[in-house]
């Protein structure tokens, strides 16, 4: 780890736009999904 406490994996994730939820995904993809859910009036947490 570097002085900032950031691992090489964390630097790579930040550089490539990855965010961590309960799994890894692209931040842009998550934001698009959230926007579509808001437009359709549904919760992004709904299933089925």
C-alpha positions in Angstrom: 0.0 0.0 0.0 1.1 3.5 -0.7 1.2 6.4 1.8 -2.4 7.3 1.1 -3.6 3.9 2.1 -4.7 3.1 -1.5 -3.8 -0.3 -3.0 -2.9 -0.8 -6.6 -6.3 -2.5 -7.2 -8.1 0.5 -5.7 -6.1 2.9 -8.0 -7.0 0.7 -11.0 -10.7 0.7 -10.0 -10.7 4.5 -9.6 -8.9 5.0 -12.9 -11.3 2.7 -14.8 -14.5 3.9 -13.2 -15.3 0.9 -11.1 -17.3 1.2 -7.9 -17.9 -1.5 -5.3 -21.4 -2.4 -4.2 -21.9 -6.0 -3.1 -20.1 -6.7 -6.4 -18.0 -4.6 -8.8 -19.5 -2.7 -11.7 -18.9 0.4 -13.7 -20.1 3.6 -12.1 -21.6 4.9 -15.3 -23.6 1.7 -15.7 -25.0 2.0 -12.2 -25.9 5.7 -12.7 -27.7 4.9 -16.0 -29.6 2.1 -14.3 -30.7 4.5 -11.5 -31.7 7.1 -14.0 -33.9 4.7 -16.0 -35.5 3.4 -12.8 -36.4 7.0 -11.8 -37.8 7.8 -15.2 -40.0 4.7 -15.0 -41.1 5.4 -11.5 -39.7 2.2 -10.0 -37.2 1.5 -7.3 -33.7 0.2 -8.4 -34.1 -2.2 -5.4 -37.2 -4.0 -6.7 -36.9 -7.5 -8.1 -39.0 -9.4 -10.5 
